[in-house]
Amino acid sequence: MTFCEESERCWSFHIRKFDLLLSRKGLEMDNPYKEYFDSLPCYLTVQDRDFRIVDANQRFRQDFGDWEGRFCYQVYKHRSEKCEICPVERAFWDGQCHRSEEQVRCIDGKEVSVVVEATPITRGDGEITRVMEMSTDVTLIKRFEDQMREGRRRYRLLFEEVPCYITIQTPELRIIETNRAFREDFGDSLGCHCYKSYKHRTEECLPCPVRQTFEDGLPHSTEEVVKAPGGDPVNVLVSTAPIHDEAGNVVSVMEMSTNITEVRRLESQLTSLGLLIGSVSHGLKGLLNGLAGGMYLVNTGFSKDNEGRVHKGWEIVERNVGRIRSMVSDILYYAKDREPNWEVLSADTLAREVFSLVESKAEELNVKLDLAIEETPGDLEGDSKAIRSMLVNLLENSIDACRLDSSDAEHSVTLGVHGNMERVQFLVSDNGIGMDQETCEKAFTLFFSSKGSEGTGLGLFIANRIAEAHGGKITLESELGNGTQFTVMLPRSRGELGSGPH
């Protein structure tokens, strides 16, 4: 029951008595009713058709002072003219009770919020002669409502502006509420399943922290990789919290996903450096042994005046120094951003060199390797060693995808080269095992591999970093069971660095 409905029920008996009394005796009230009239804990006035107050109770006289001969709007609101919306006027018009909420000012200047109920008073022939206006002080209630409203506003502001993705989900994992950060990156996902919005999946993730919270009523946390439409993959730390009803049942779950991409990127660089140092330590030891052997030949050649021995030893030294320099360059690629060793390169020559480097591996795995070079792909500026390494990585990834695919008897990988006025495109396509959308979104993240224990998760990550260092980008299109195509877009000139792929 609302406040107004309760008020009407409480005072309807008195209003009927006042109606009967005034219809018989005009404004002359018997003492018992006058006593009731005066003692009611609200403001009571009786007004004529001109809105002039013809009677008022003690509470009204106490708070608003002299009323005789004055209009209600003069006393209540210190106005010089009638209120635009007046419940008393409406009661005179249609003979019905009318309500409103108003702000009035007492004689001491205090502002009071009131709920107004105007009730027509009729004579025996049914003519409306007066209207009784009852104004109940609801200032404390309004103040409490304002405080509640302000509290809700603050909590809403906190919910909206907290720097993480927040969703409220149903037991069916459908999103029913989101905050601003989520809407900006993932759009309007209300009613959608969380796994479709976050990961573009068609089925529930396993394990699912939201599902676990629904089952045991406890908070859960995990780390995931999500992707906004048209955006890059984002590492998030996911935490869930149950939302209970009055009976203590979990009716929904709040999921908070904090972006930790930069933290993981820093960790990845450190981990990558450690992994690389570990993986090359054996090779480096061999190179140093070779270097020591070459130096031994040089020293003994000088001591024995054997020029041939000196030349042979020096060749060994030069070869091993070059290999060490190359290995250190690789480590620098992973450990930090390194300025490419810029030179003018022929896209045609570069593609043929890369083709020859992987041709034997493709033949060994019974994968047909094709080369499709545009007639004049032209030149580009770049680091020849880095770009070769990038293309070899992509080709070997495609060859492995064909090796892992047992559904087709024949497999092929094609390296294509195209060019326009501003950019050179290298395309690596295969008809191998392919990837689903979630795998595509994680393909270039560090240590992610779809090959299980066979992959290190470094190849595509490093390939993409090399492309970015040249002002380019690698995109991929893939379908599970139907193969993959990588497209490398590189600017022809380093003057285009930072302009991004077109």
C-alpha positions in Angstrom: 0.0 0.0 0.0 1.4 3.4 -1.0 1.7 6.3 1.4 -1.1 8.2 -0.3 -3.4 5.1 -0.3 -2.7 4.6 3.4 -3.4 8.2 4.1 -6.7 8.1 2.3 -7.8 5.0 4.2 -6.8 6.6 7.6 -8.6 9.9 7.0 -11.6 8.8 4.9 -13.7 8.3 8.0 -13.0 11.8 9.2 -13.6 13.3 5.7 -17.0 11.7 5.5 -17.9 13.1 8.9 -16.7 16.5 8.0 -18.7 16.3 4.7 -21.9 15.4 6.5 -21.4 18.0 9.2 -20.7 20.8 6.9 -23.5 19.9 4.5 -25.9 20.3 7.4 -24.5 23.2 9.4 -22.3 25.1 6.9 -19.0 26.1 8.6 -20.6 25.8 12.1 -18.9 22.7 13.7 -20.0 20.9 16.8 -17.4 21.0 19.4 -16.4 17.2 19.2 -15.6 17.5 15.5 -13.9 20.8 15.9 -11.7 19.1 18.5 -10.9 16.3 16.0 -10.3 18.9 13.3 -7.8 20.8 15.5 -6.0 17.7 16.9 -5.2 16.0 13.6 -1.4 15.8 13.1 -1.4 17.4 9.7 -2.3 20.7 8.1 -6.0 21.0 7.5 -7.7 23.8 5.7 -11.2 24.4 4.2 -11.2 26.5 1.1 -13.9 28.2 -1.1 -14.0 28.4 -4.8 -11.7 31.4 -4.8 -9.1 29.3 -2.9 -9.6 31.5 0.2 -9.1 29.7 3.5 -12.3 29.7 5.5 -11.1 27.4 8.3 -7.8 25.8 9.4 -6.8 23.5 12.2 -4.4 24.2 15.1 -1.3 22.6 13.5 -1.8 24.9 10.5 -2.3 28.0 12.6 0.8 27.2 14.6 3.1 26.8 11.6 1.6 29.3 9.2 0.2 32.0 11.4 -2.7 34.3 10.5 -4.8 32.9 7.6 -8.1 34.9 7.8 -9.1 36.4 4.6 -6.0 35.1 2.8 -5.7 32.7 -0.1 -4.0 29.3 0.3 -1.2 30.1 -2.1 -0.4 33.3 -0.2 -0.1 31.4 3.1 1.5 28.2 1.9 3.9 29.4 -0.8 4.0 33.2 -0.5 2.8 33.5 -4.1 0.8 36.3 -5.5 -1.2 34.1 -7.8 -2.7 30.6 -7.9 -0.4 27.6 -8.4 -0.4 26.3 -11.9 -1.4 22.8 -10.8 -3.8 22.9 -7.9 -5.5 19.8 -6.4 -8.2 22.0 -4.8 -9.1 23.5 -8.1 -9.3 20.0 -9.7 -11.5 18.8 -6.8 -14.0 21.7 -7.5 -13.9 20.8 -11.2 -14.8 17.1 -11.1 -15.9 16.4 -7.6 -13.1 13.8 -7.1 -10.3 13.5 -4.6 -6.9 14.7 -5.9 -3.4 14.4 -4.6 -0.1 16.1 -5.2 3.3 16.6 -3.6 4.3 20.2 -2.8 6.9 22.2 -1.0 5.6 24.8 1.4 7.2 27.4 3.7 6.2 27.9 7.3 6.0 31.3 9.0 9.6 30.8 10.4 11.0 30.2 6.9 11.3 26.4 7.3 10.7 24.5 4.1 8.3 21.5 4.5 7.6 18.7 2.0 3.9 17.7 2.1 1.6 15.2 0.5 -1.6 17.1 -0.4 -5.1 15.5 -0.6 -8.0 17.6 -1.7 -11.5 16.3 -0.9 -14.7 18.0 -2.1 -17.4 18.9 0.5 -21.0 18.9 -0.8 -24.3 20.1 0.4 -27.4 17.9 0.5 -28.2 18.7 -3.1 -24.8 17.5 -4.2 -23.3 21.0 -4.9 -19.7 21.4 -4.0 -19.4 24.3 -1.6 -16.0 23.8 -0.1 -12.8 21.7 -0.5 -11.0 20.3 2.4 -7.2 20.2 1.8 -5.1 17.9 4.0 -1.3 18.4 3.8 0.8 15.7 5.6 4.4 16.6 6.5 6.6 14.1 4.8 9.9 16.1 5.1 11.7 13.3 6.9 10.5 10.7 4.4 11.6 12.9 1.5 14.9 13.5 3.2 15.4 9.7 3.6 14.4 9.2 0.0 16.9 11.8 -1.1 19.6 10.1 0.9 18.6 6.7 -0.6 18.7 8.3 -4.0 22.1 9.9 -3.4 23.4 6.6 -2.1 22.1 4.8 -5.2 23.6 7.5 -7.4 27.0 7.1 -5.7 27.0 3.3 -6.0 25.9 3.6 -9.6 28.7 6.0 -10.2 31.2 3.6 -8.6 29.8 0.7 -10.7 30.0 2.7 -13.9 33.4 4.3 -13.4 35.4 1.5 -11.8 38.4 0.8 -14.1 37.6 -2.8 -14.9 34.9 -4.7 -16.9 31.9 -5.5 -14.7 28.9 -7.7 -15.7 26.0 -9.1 -13.8 25.0 -12.6 -15.0 22.1 -14.9 -14.6 22.3 -18.7 -14.0 22.1 -19.1 -17.8 25.3 -17.0 -18.0 23.3 -14.2 -19.7 24.4 -10.6 -19.1 21.8 -8.4 -17.5 23.9 -5.4 -16.4 27.2 -3.9 -17.5 29.3 -0.9 -16.6 30.7 1.8 -18.9 34.1 0.2 -19.5 32.5 -3.0 -20.7 30.0 -1.2 -22.9 32.7 0.9 -24.5 34.9 -2.1 -25.5 32.3 -4.8 -26.0 29.1 -2.9 -27.0 25.6 -3.6 -25.9 25.7 -7.2 -24.8 22.6 -7.2 -22.6 20.9 -10.6 -23.0 23.9 -12.2 -24.6 25.9 -15.1 -23.1 29.2 -13.9 -21.5 31.3 -16.4 -23.4 29.9 -15.0 -26.7 30.6 -11.4 -25.8 34.1 -12.0 -24.2 35.4 -14.8 -26.4 33.1 -15.2 -29.4 32.5 -18.8 -28.4 29.3 -20.8 -29.0 29.5 -22.8 -25.8 30.4 -22.2 -22.2 34.0 -22.0 -21.1 35.5 -24.7 -19.0 36.1 -24.1 -16.2 33.8 -21.1 -15.7 34.2 -19.0 -12.5 30.7 -17.6 -12.7 29.3 -21.2 -13.0 31.4 -22.2 -10.0 30.0 -19.3 -7.9 26.4 -20.3 -8.8 27.2 -23.8 -7.6 28.9 -23.2 -4.3 28.1 -19.5 -3.5 31.8 -18.6 -3.1 34.0 -16.1 -4.9 36.3 -17.5 -7.6 39.1 -16.1 -9.7 41.0 -17.0 -12.8 43.0 -15.4 -15.6 41.6 -15.2 -19.2 42.3 -13.7 -22.6 39.4 -11.8 -24.0 38.9 -9.8 -27.2 36.7 -6.8 -27.9 35.2 -6.6 -31.5 37.9 -5.0 -33.6 40.3 -4.8 -30.7 43.5 -6.6 -29.6 43.5 -9.5 -27.2 43.4 -8.4 -23.6 44.7 -10.3 -20.5 42.2 -10.0 -17.7 42.2 -11.2 -14.1 38.6 -12.4 -13.5 36.9 -12.3 -10.0 33.3 -13.3 -9.2 31.0 -12.5 -6.3 27.6 -14.0 -5.5 24.5 -11.8 -5.3 21.9 -13.2 -2.9 18.1 -12.7 -2.5 16.4 -12.2 0.9 16.3 -16.0 1.4 20.1 -16.3 0.9 19.9 -17.9 -2.6 22.4 -16.9 -5.3 20.2 -15.2 -7.9 23.0 -13.6 -10.0 26.8 -13.3 -10.0 28.9 -10.2 -10.5 32.0 -10.8 -12.7 34.9 -8.3 -12.5 37.6 -8.5 -15.1 40.7 -6.3 -14.6 43.0 -5.6 -17.5 46.5 -6.8 -16.7 47.8 -6.8 -20.3 50.7 -4.4 -19.5 51.7 -6.5 -16.4 51.7 -9.6 -18.5 53.6 -7.9 -21.3 56.3 -6.9 -18.8 56.4 -10.4 -17.3 56.4 -11.9 -20.8 59.5 -9.9 -21.7 61.3 -11.0 -18.6 60.2 -14.6 -19.0 61.0 -14.5 -22.7 64.5 -13.3 -22.0 65.0 -16.1 -19.4 63.7 -18.7 -21.8 65.8 -17.5 -24.6 69.0 -17.5 -22.5 68.2 -21.0 -21.3 67.5 -22.3 -24.8 70.6 -20.7 -26.4 73.0 -21.4 -23.6 74.0 -24.8 -25.0 74.6 -23.4 -28.5 76.5 -20.4 -27.1 78.8 -22.7 -25.2 79.5 -24.6 -28.4 80.2 -21.3 -30.2 82.6 -20.2 -27.5 84.4 -23.6 -27.7 84.6 -23.1 -31.5 86.0 -19.6 -30.9 88.6 -20.9 -28.5 89.6 -23.6 -31.1 90.0 -20.9 -33.8 92.1 -18.8 -31.5 94.3 -21.8 -30.6 94.9 -22.3 -34.4 95.8 -18.6 -34.8 98.2 -18.6 -31.9 99.9 -21.9 -32.8 100.1 -20.7 -36.4 101.9 -17.6 -35.4 104.3 -19.5 -33.1 105.1 -22.0 -35.8 105.1 -19.4 -38.6 102.3 -21.4 -40.3 100.3 -19.0 -42.4 97.7 -21.6 -43.5 97.0 -22.5 -39.9 96.5 -18.8 -39.0 94.1 -18.3 -41.9 92.1 -21.4 -41.0 91.9 -20.4 -37.3 90.9 -16.8 -38.2 88.1 -18.1 -40.4 86.8 -20.1 -37.5 87.0 -17.0 -35.2 85.1 -14.8 -37.7 82.4 -17.4 -38.3 81.8 -18.0 -34.6 81.8 -14.2 -33.8 79.2 -13.7 -36.5 77.0 -16.5 -35.0 77.4 -15.0 -31.5 76.4 -11.5 -32.9 73.4 -13.1 -34.6 72.3 -14.9 -31.4 72.7 -11.7 -29.3 70.5 -9.8 -31.9 67.8 -12.5 -31.5 67.9 -12.0 -27.7 67.5 -8.3 -28.1 64.5 -8.7 -30.3 62.7 -10.6 -27.5 64.1 -8.6 -24.6 63.4 -5.1 -25.8 62.5 -3.0 -28.8 65.4 -2.8 -31.2 65.8 -0.4 -34.1 65.9 -2.5 -37.4 69.1 -2.5 -39.4 67.6 -0.5 -42.3 68.5 -1.3 -45.9 66.8 -1.4 -49.2 65.5 -4.9 -50.0 64.0 -6.5 -53.1 60.7 -8.1 -52.1 61.2 -10.7 -54.9 64.7 -11.7 -53.8 63.6 -11.8 -50.1 60.7 -14.1 -50.9 62.9 -16.5 -53.0 65.5 -16.7 -50.2 62.9 -17.5 -47.6 61.3 -20.1 -50.0 64.6 -21.9 -50.4 65.2 -21.9 -46.6 62.0 -23.9 -45.9 61.8 -25.9 -49.1 63.6 -29.0 -47.7 61.4 -29.1 -44.6 58.2 -29.0 -46.7 59.5 -31.7 -48.9 60.4 -33.9 -45.9 56.8 -33.6 -44.6 55.2 -34.2 -48.0 53.8 -30.6 -48.2 53.7 -28.9 -51.6 55.4 -25.5 -51.4 54.4 -22.9 -54.0 55.7 -19.4 -54.7 53.4 -16.8 -56.2 55.3 -13.5 -56.8 53.7 -10.6 -58.6 55.6 -9.5 -61.7 57.1 -6.4 -60.1 56.6 -6.4 -56.3 59.3 -3.7 -56.0 61.6 -2.8 -53.1 61.1 -1.9 -49.4 63.2 -0.7 -46.5 63.8 -3.1 -43.7 66.0 -5.4 -41.7 66.7 -8.3 -44.1 67.5 -10.8 -41.3 64.5 -9.9 -39.2 62.0 -10.0 -42.1 63.5 -13.4 -43.3 63.1 -14.7 -39.8 59.5 -13.5 -39.7 58.5 -15.1 -43.0 60.3 -18.4 -42.1 58.3 -18.5 -38.9 55.0 -18.1 -40.7 55.9 -20.6 -43.4 57.0 -23.2 -40.8 53.8 -22.6 -38.8 51.8 -23.3 -42.0 53.8 -26.4 -42.8 53.2 -27.7 -39.2 49.5 -27.0 -39.6 49.4 -29.2 -42.7 51.4 -31.9 -40.8 48.9 -32.0 -38.0 45.9 -32.3 -40.4 45.0 -35.9 -41.1 41.7 -35.1 -42.8 43.3 -34.3 -46.2 45.7 -36.5 -48.2 47.4 -33.6 -50.0 48.6 -30.4 -48.4 50.0 -27.2 -49.8 51.5 -24.0 -48.6 51.8 -20.9 -50.7 54.1 -17.8 -50.3 52.7 -14.8 -52.2 54.1 -11.4 -52.7 52.1 -8.3 -53.9 52.8 -4.6 -53.9 51.2 -1.2 -54.3 52.5 2.3 -54.2 52.9 2.4 -50.4 53.1 -1.2 -49.2 54.3 -4.7 -49.8 52.2 -7.7 -48.8 53.5 -11.1 -48.1 50.8 -13.8 -48.0 51.3 -17.2 -46.4 48.4 -19.5 -46.9 47.8 -23.2 -46.3 45.1 -25.9 -46.3 46.0 -27.3 -43.0 44.2 -27.9 -39.7 43.0 -24.3 -39.3 42.0 -22.4 -36.1 38.7 -21.5 -34.4 38.1 -17.8 -33.6 39.3 -18.0 -30.0 42.6 -19.5 -31.1 43.0 -16.8 -33.8 42.5 -14.1 -31.2 45.3 -15.7 -29.0 47.7 -16.6 -31.8 50.1 -13.7 -31.4 50.2 -13.8 -27.6 53.4 -14.9 -25.9 53.8 -18.6 -25.1 50.4 -19.5 -26.7 50.6 -22.5 -28.9 48.0 -24.7 -30.5 50.5 -27.5 -31.0 50.5 -28.5 -27.3 54.0 -29.6 -26.0 55.4 -29.4 -29.6 55.2 -25.6 -29.7 57.0 -23.0 -27.7 54.5 -20.2 -28.2 57.3 -17.9 -29.4 57.1 -18.0 -33.2 54.0 -16.0 -34.0 54.6 -13.6 -31.1 58.1 -12.7 -32.4 56.9 -12.6 -36.0 54.3 -10.0 -35.1 56.8 -8.0 -33.1 59.1 -7.8 -36.1 56.3 -6.6 -38.3 55.3 -3.9 -35.8 59.0 -2.8 -35.6 58.8 -2.2 -39.3 55.6 -0.2 -39.0 53.5 -3.1 -40.3 51.1 -5.7 -39.0 50.2 -9.3 -39.4 46.6 -10.3 -39.8 45.2 -13.8 -40.1 42.1 -15.4 -41.4 41.4 -19.0 -40.5 38.6 -21.6 -40.3 38.8 -24.8 -38.4 39.5 -27.6 -40.9 39.9 -25.3 -43.8 43.3 -23.8 -43.4 44.8 -20.4 -42.6 46.1 -17.3 -44.4 48.6 -14.8 -42.8 48.9 -11.4 -44.4 52.0 -9.4 -43.6 51.7 -5.7 -44.5 54.9 -3.7 -44.5 55.4 -0.1 -45.6 57.9 0.4 -48.5 59.7 3.2 -46.7 60.5 3.8 -43.1 59.0 7.3 -43.7 55.7 5.4 -43.4 56.7 4.1 -40.0 53.8 4.5 -37.5 51.2 5.2 -40.2 49.8 1.7 -39.7 48.7 -0.8 -42.3 46.1 0.3 -44.9 
